[in-house]
Amino acid sequence: MILEPGNHLLVVHRRLFETDHSRFFVGRVEGYDCGIARVCGYSFGRDHLNSKFVRKPDLRTKLIAISSGSLIIYCLPNDMSVEAVDFNVTESGLTLTCPPNLSLNLSEYFHLH
């Protein structure tokens, strides 16, 4: 099976236009059937005043079409804590972090030297 209950996912909403805002969802799979996953977790959006990503405080349950062309879905380690996920914006790009040792670079481009 592609997904099983307990799997962790990062869902990235594709930016279809230059002015679209980056949106992320990190959660735990509760169920999966016929390409649709029921995922419980947290949404993140960018605070443009502070150049930070902020987690919305309320827990959400979303139905996610895995084959949707407007989503990029990453499988995350099952032993991580969804509540501890954070996004950091640095000179080198955007990174998802989760203590103690998860660090995932999400930058859309590479700096070539």
MIGU-619926 format. One record per atom (N, C-alpha, C): x, y, z; residue in one letter. Coordinates in Angstrom, 2 decimals. Layout:
<nodes>
[node [X,Y,Z],A]
...
</nodes>
This chain:
<nodes>
[node [0.84,-1.17,0.00],M]
[node [0.00,0.00,0.00],M]
[node [0.88,1.24,0.00],M]
[node [0.47,2.25,-0.73],I]
[node [1.25,3.49,-0.83],I]
[node [1.33,4.21,0.51],I]
[node [0.18,4.39,1.17],L]
[node [0.13,5.07,2.46],L]
[node [-0.60,4.20,3.47],L]
[node [-0.16,4.28,4.72],E]
[node [-0.79,3.54,5.80],E]
[node [-1.05,4.50,6.96],E]
[node [-2.05,4.21,7.78],P]
[node [-2.27,5.04,8.96],P]
[node [-1.01,5.15,9.79],P]
[node [-0.72,6.36,10.23],G]
[node [0.49,6.62,11.02],G]
[node [1.61,7.23,10.21],G]
[node [1.57,7.10,8.87],N]
[node [2.59,7.76,8.04],N]
[node [2.49,9.27,8.19],N]
[node [3.63,9.95,8.10],H]
[node [3.65,11.41,8.17],H]
[node [3.91,11.97,6.78],H]
[node [3.23,13.07,6.48],L]
[node [3.35,13.71,5.16],L]
[node [3.58,15.20,5.28],L]
[node [4.31,15.73,4.32],L]
[node [4.39,17.16,4.08],L]
[node [3.69,17.40,2.75],L]
[node [2.67,18.23,2.76],V]
[node [1.93,18.55,1.54],V]
[node [2.25,20.00,1.18],V]
[node [2.78,20.19,-0.02],V]
[node [3.14,21.52,-0.52],V]
[node [2.16,21.87,-1.63],V]
[node [1.48,22.99,-1.47],H]
[node [0.58,23.47,-2.52],H]
[node [1.44,24.16,-3.57],H]
[node [1.38,23.67,-4.80],R]
[node [2.18,24.27,-5.88],R]
[node [1.79,25.72,-6.10],R]
[node [2.77,26.53,-6.32],R]
[node [2.53,27.92,-6.69],R]
[node [2.32,27.95,-8.20],R]
[node [1.11,28.24,-8.61],L]
[node [0.79,28.23,-10.03],L]
[node [1.11,29.56,-10.70],L]
[node [1.15,30.63,-9.91],F]
[node [1.46,31.96,-10.41],F]
[node [2.52,32.59,-9.53],F]
[node [3.25,33.53,-10.07],E]
[node [4.34,34.17,-9.34],E]
[node [3.86,34.83,-8.05],E]
[node [2.63,35.32,-8.04],T]
[node [2.10,36.03,-6.87],T]
[node [1.45,35.09,-5.84],T]
[node [1.38,33.79,-6.13],D]
[node [0.80,32.84,-5.17],D]
[node [1.67,32.75,-3.92],D]
[node [1.03,32.57,-2.79],H]
[node [1.74,32.42,-1.53],H]
[node [2.06,30.95,-1.29],H]
[node [3.19,30.69,-0.65],S]
[node [3.57,29.32,-0.30],S]
[node [2.69,28.83,0.83],S]
[node [2.16,27.61,0.68],R]
[node [1.33,27.01,1.73],R]
[node [1.77,25.57,1.94],R]
[node [1.81,25.18,3.21],F]
[node [2.27,23.85,3.57],F]
[node [1.30,23.22,4.57],F]
[node [1.26,21.89,4.58],F]
[node [0.47,21.15,5.56],F]
[node [1.30,19.95,5.98],F]
[node [1.45,19.76,7.29],V]
[node [2.19,18.63,7.83],V]
[node [1.24,17.84,8.71],V]
[node [1.13,16.53,8.43],G]
[node [0.20,15.76,9.22],G]
[node [0.44,14.27,9.20],G]
[node [-0.42,13.56,9.94],R]
[node [-0.36,12.12,10.11],R]
[node [-1.54,11.50,9.37],R]
[node [-1.26,10.49,8.57],V]
[node [-2.31,9.81,7.81],V]
[node [-3.20,9.04,8.77],V]
[node [-4.52,9.27,8.65],E]
[node [-5.50,8.51,9.44],E]
[node [-6.11,7.39,8.62],E]
[node [-6.15,7.57,7.30],G]
[node [-6.71,6.55,6.42],G]
[node [-6.35,6.84,4.98],G]
[node [-6.40,5.81,4.15],Y]
[node [-6.06,5.97,2.73],Y]
[node [-6.87,4.98,1.92],Y]
[node [-7.50,5.47,0.84],D]
[node [-8.27,4.60,-0.03],D]
[node [-8.42,5.27,-1.39],D]
[node [-8.18,4.52,-2.44],C]
[node [-8.40,4.98,-3.82],C]
[node [-7.74,6.32,-4.14],C]
[node [-6.54,6.52,-3.65],G]
[node [-5.81,7.74,-3.97],G]
[node [-6.16,8.95,-3.12],G]
[node [-7.03,8.78,-2.13],I]
[node [-7.41,9.88,-1.24],I]
[node [-6.91,9.55,0.17],I]
[node [-6.19,10.50,0.76],A]
[node [-5.68,10.31,2.12],A]
[node [-6.41,11.25,3.07],A]
[node [-6.79,10.72,4.22],R]
[node [-7.33,11.55,5.30],R]
[node [-6.16,11.83,6.23],R]
[node [-5.79,13.11,6.35],V]
[node [-4.59,13.49,7.08],V]
[node [-4.94,14.53,8.14],V]
[node [-4.47,14.33,9.35],C]
[node [-4.72,15.24,10.46],C]
[node [-3.40,15.93,10.82],C]
[node [-3.41,17.27,10.84],G]
[node [-2.17,17.98,11.14],G]
[node [-2.36,19.48,11.17],G]
[node [-1.31,20.18,10.77],Y]
[node [-1.26,21.64,10.89],Y]
[node [-0.93,22.30,9.55],Y]
[node [-1.56,23.44,9.32],S]
[node [-1.27,24.26,8.14],S]
[node [-0.26,25.33,8.51],S]
[node [0.58,25.68,7.54],F]
[node [1.58,26.72,7.72],F]
[node [1.45,27.72,6.58],F]
[node [1.57,28.99,6.91],G]
[node [1.56,30.05,5.91],G]
[node [2.64,31.06,6.22],G]
[node [2.97,31.86,5.23],R]
[node [4.06,32.82,5.40],R]
[node [3.54,34.14,5.95],R]
[node [4.21,34.63,6.98],D]
[node [3.95,35.96,7.53],D]
[node [4.92,36.90,6.81],D]
[node [4.40,37.66,5.85],H]
[node [5.27,38.49,5.01],H]
[node [5.87,39.67,5.76],H]
[node [5.28,40.08,6.86],L]
[node [5.84,41.18,7.64],L]
[node [7.14,40.77,8.32],L]
[node [7.20,39.52,8.78],N]
[node [8.37,39.04,9.51],N]
[node [9.22,38.05,8.72],N]
[node [8.81,37.73,7.49],S]
[node [9.51,36.75,6.65],S]
[node [9.69,35.41,7.36],S]
[node [8.64,34.98,8.07],K]
[node [8.65,33.70,8.76],K]
[node [7.42,32.90,8.34],K]
[node [7.50,31.59,8.54],F]
[node [6.34,30.73,8.35],F]
[node [5.72,30.48,9.72],F]
[node [4.40,30.59,9.76],V]
[node [3.68,30.48,11.02],V]
[node [2.71,29.31,10.94],V]
[node [2.67,28.51,11.99],R]
[node [1.73,27.40,12.08],R]
[node [0.40,27.93,12.59],R]
[node [-0.67,27.56,11.89],K]
[node [-2.00,27.89,12.39],K]
[node [-2.25,27.05,13.63],K]
[node [-2.84,27.63,14.66],P]
[node [-2.91,26.95,15.95],P]
[node [-3.85,25.75,16.02],P]
[node [-4.85,25.71,15.16],D]
[node [-5.84,24.64,15.28],D]
[node [-5.47,23.42,14.43],D]
[node [-5.70,22.25,15.02],L]
[node [-5.49,20.98,14.34],L]
[node [-6.56,20.83,13.26],L]
[node [-6.16,20.40,12.07],R]
[node [-7.08,20.26,10.95],R]
[node [-7.03,18.86,10.39],R]
[node [-8.15,18.42,9.84],T]
[node [-8.20,17.16,9.12],T]
[node [-8.55,17.47,7.68],T]
[node [-7.70,17.01,6.76],K]
[node [-7.89,17.29,5.33],K]
[node [-7.98,15.99,4.56],K]
[node [-8.76,16.03,3.50],L]
[node [-8.78,14.95,2.53],L]
[node [-7.90,15.39,1.38],L]
[node [-6.88,14.60,1.06],I]
[node [-5.88,14.99,0.08],I]
[node [-5.86,14.00,-1.06],I]
[node [-6.04,14.51,-2.28],A]
[node [-5.95,13.67,-3.48],A]
[node [-4.46,13.52,-3.82],A]
[node [-3.92,12.36,-3.58],I]
[node [-2.49,12.12,-3.76],I]
[node [-2.04,12.38,-5.20],I]
[node [-2.89,12.10,-6.17],S]
[node [-2.51,12.27,-7.57],S]
[node [-2.79,13.66,-8.12],S]
[node [-3.19,14.58,-7.27],S]
[node [-3.48,15.94,-7.71],S]
[node [-2.22,16.59,-8.29],S]
[node [-2.37,17.23,-9.41],G]
[node [-1.23,17.91,-10.02],G]
[node [-0.87,19.21,-9.33],G]
[node [-1.69,19.66,-8.42],S]
[node [-1.42,20.93,-7.74],S]
[node [-0.76,20.73,-6.37],S]
[node [-0.40,19.50,-6.04],L]
[node [0.24,19.21,-4.77],L]
[node [1.57,18.48,-4.98],L]
[node [2.53,18.79,-4.12],I]
[node [3.76,18.02,-4.04],I]
[node [3.73,17.39,-2.65],I]
[node [3.89,16.07,-2.58],I]
[node [3.75,15.38,-1.31],I]
[node [5.06,14.65,-0.97],I]
[node [5.56,14.93,0.22],Y]
[node [6.78,14.29,0.72],Y]
[node [6.41,13.34,1.85],Y]
[node [7.00,12.16,1.87],C]
[node [6.87,11.25,3.00],C]
[node [7.93,11.64,4.03],C]
[node [7.50,11.78,5.27],L]
[node [8.40,12.15,6.35],L]
[node [8.58,10.95,7.28],L]
[node [9.62,10.96,8.12],P]
[node [9.84,9.85,9.04],P]
[node [8.65,9.65,9.98],P]
[node [8.29,8.40,10.22],N]
[node [7.15,8.10,11.09],N]
[node [7.44,8.35,12.57],N]
[node [8.71,8.45,12.94],D]
[node [9.05,8.65,14.35],D]
[node [9.15,10.12,14.75],D]
[node [8.81,11.02,13.83],M]
[node [8.88,12.45,14.14],M]
[node [7.60,12.91,14.82],M]
[node [7.63,14.10,15.40],S]
[node [6.46,14.69,16.03],S]
[node [5.92,15.79,15.13],S]
[node [4.70,15.63,14.67],V]
[node [4.07,16.64,13.80],V]
[node [4.00,17.98,14.53],V]
[node [3.80,17.96,15.82],E]
[node [3.69,19.19,16.61],E]
[node [5.01,19.96,16.69],E]
[node [6.14,19.30,16.48],A]
[node [7.45,19.94,16.63],A]
[node [8.00,20.50,15.32],A]
[node [7.27,20.33,14.21],V]
[node [7.77,20.79,12.91],V]
[node [7.81,22.32,12.86],V]
[node [8.87,22.84,12.22],D]
[node [9.01,24.28,12.03],D]
[node [9.62,24.52,10.65],D]
[node [9.38,25.70,10.12],F]
[node [9.97,26.11,8.85],F]
[node [10.89,27.29,9.11],F]
[node [12.09,27.25,8.53],N]
[node [13.07,28.32,8.72],N]
[node [13.48,28.90,7.38],N]
[node [13.46,30.22,7.30],V]
[node [13.90,30.92,6.10],V]
[node [15.28,31.48,6.39],V]
[node [16.27,31.08,5.57],T]
[node [17.63,31.56,5.73],T]
[node [18.15,32.01,4.37],T]
[node [19.38,32.45,4.34],E]
[node [20.00,32.86,3.07],E]
[node [20.08,31.69,2.10],E]
[node [20.18,30.48,2.62],S]
[node [20.31,29.31,1.75],S]
[node [18.95,28.77,1.30],S]
[node [17.85,29.35,1.77],G]
[node [16.53,28.93,1.32],G]
[node [15.60,28.58,2.45],G]
[node [14.63,27.74,2.13],L]
[node [13.60,27.33,3.07],L]
[node [13.86,25.90,3.53],L]
[node [13.83,25.69,4.85],T]
[node [14.11,24.37,5.41],T]
[node [13.03,23.98,6.40],T]
[node [12.55,22.74,6.28],L]
[node [11.65,22.16,7.28],L]
[node [12.55,21.48,8.31],L]
[node [12.31,21.75,9.59],T]
[node [13.09,21.11,10.64],T]
[node [12.15,20.47,11.66],T]
[node [12.63,19.40,12.27],C]
[node [11.92,18.74,13.37],C]
[node [12.98,18.09,14.25],C]
[node [13.07,18.56,15.50],P]
[node [14.07,17.98,16.39],P]
[node [13.82,16.49,16.61],P]
[node [14.84,15.68,16.81],P]
[node [16.22,16.13,17.00],P]
[node [17.05,16.20,15.72],P]
[node [16.66,15.51,14.61],N]
[node [17.62,15.46,13.51],N]
[node [17.01,15.55,12.12],N]
[node [15.76,15.98,11.97],L]
[node [15.20,16.10,10.63],L]
[node [15.42,17.51,10.09],L]
[node [16.00,17.59,8.92],S]
[node [16.20,18.86,8.23],S]
[node [16.01,18.60,6.73],S]
[node [15.01,19.24,6.13],L]
[node [14.67,19.01,4.74],L]
[node [14.67,20.34,3.99],L]
[node [15.61,20.50,3.04],N]
[node [15.69,21.73,2.25],N]
[node [14.57,21.73,1.22],N]
[node [13.73,22.76,1.25],L]
[node [12.57,22.86,0.35],L]
[node [12.73,23.97,-0.68],L]
[node [13.93,24.48,-0.84],S]
[node [14.16,25.58,-1.80],S]
[node [13.79,25.15,-3.21],S]
[node [13.25,26.09,-3.97],E]
[node [12.82,25.80,-5.33],E]
[node [13.95,25.90,-6.34],E]
[node [15.09,26.38,-5.91],Y]
[node [16.21,26.53,-6.84],Y]
[node [17.51,26.33,-6.07],Y]
[node [18.58,26.14,-6.82],F]
[node [19.90,25.96,-6.24],F]
[node [20.76,27.16,-6.61],F]
[node [21.59,27.57,-5.68],H]
[node [22.57,28.62,-5.97],H]
[node [23.80,27.94,-6.56],H]
[node [24.16,28.31,-7.75],L]
[node [25.34,27.72,-8.38],L]
[node [26.52,28.67,-8.21],L]
[node [27.63,28.10,-7.75],H]
[node [28.82,28.93,-7.54],H]
[node [29.87,28.57,-8.55],H]
</nodes>
